[in-house]
């Protein structure tokens, strides 16, 4: 973030009331992007009406999104439903603005690159790219971890077991977990709408139908996204997602094989010396937990240990808030890159 600019930018956020939108608003309020104006739009607001919100202590109006309202903008964040995001994302090039998809609406579109700041963001130097995708939170977390380790020695292979929070399903997932927990403690009954099994006080793999090979569609999408972001590093990677009864934050048990046998202290220093991470040594009195990472901008790494059977192989525990470190922080960095600020 060393570059400065006297230019101010016109920015818009579509899907103002989503969890992702709320976090990117907080990041934008930090002042790291000099704003000439910021406009808020939400498809839930009817065309003849408007809603009020606030930004940096000032009242702002939320309007229904319309194509003519986006003319003259520099950057648009897409955080609404898929239909809305697809519509305004595909209009970016023709209407002269650049856009960042925050909601995974363009996942798997080869012409829309998934970009992680500091990993593969050089692709944004190509001004012909009008639309970029903020990757899945797990993709952001894992690619940062593996890219950091790759500076120490080439990464041959990595596996991850991912513990997924209810907020992966936006506000509806949070509400279902909260209401189901209350109902069960009150000895009542609750009709599930989001999760296929009881979520409160429970955990299970696969929240959607498995493909013939056993993986869910989401697991395969995230795997492919990670491999695309890390293309050129030739890393073999796979993961499995487990749904757990927590509101926010992804936790991951990660196994990684390096091409060279490195000391634990060398691996520790990879994370200690990188501002993206907060490292906890094995003797730390503080445990890395979802509660600890909530609202934080860093990726927490710790409980590092060597695999005794394979030289150069390590296990580590990783956790991050899916809405901050796993989404909004990266989106802000992409925005700065697109606008020539960093």
Buried (B, 14 or more C-beta within 10 A) or exposed (E): EEEEEEEEBBBBBBBBBBBBBBBBBBBBBEEBBEBEEBBBBBBBBEEEEEBEBEBEEEEBEBBBBEEEBBEEBBBBBBBBBBEBBBBBBBBBBEBEBBBBBBBBBBBBBEEBBBBBBBBBBEEBEEEEBBBBBBBBBBBBBBBBBBBBBBEBBBBBBBBBBBBBBBBBBBEEBBBBBBBBBEBBEEEEEBEEEBBEEBBBEEEEBBBEEEEEEEBBBBBBBBBBBBBBBBEEBEBEBBBBBBBBBBBBBBBBBBBBBBEEEBEEEEBBBBBEEBEBBBBBEEEEEEEBBBEBBBEBBBBBBBBBEBEEEEEBBBBBBBBBBBBBBBBBBBBBBBBBBBBEBB
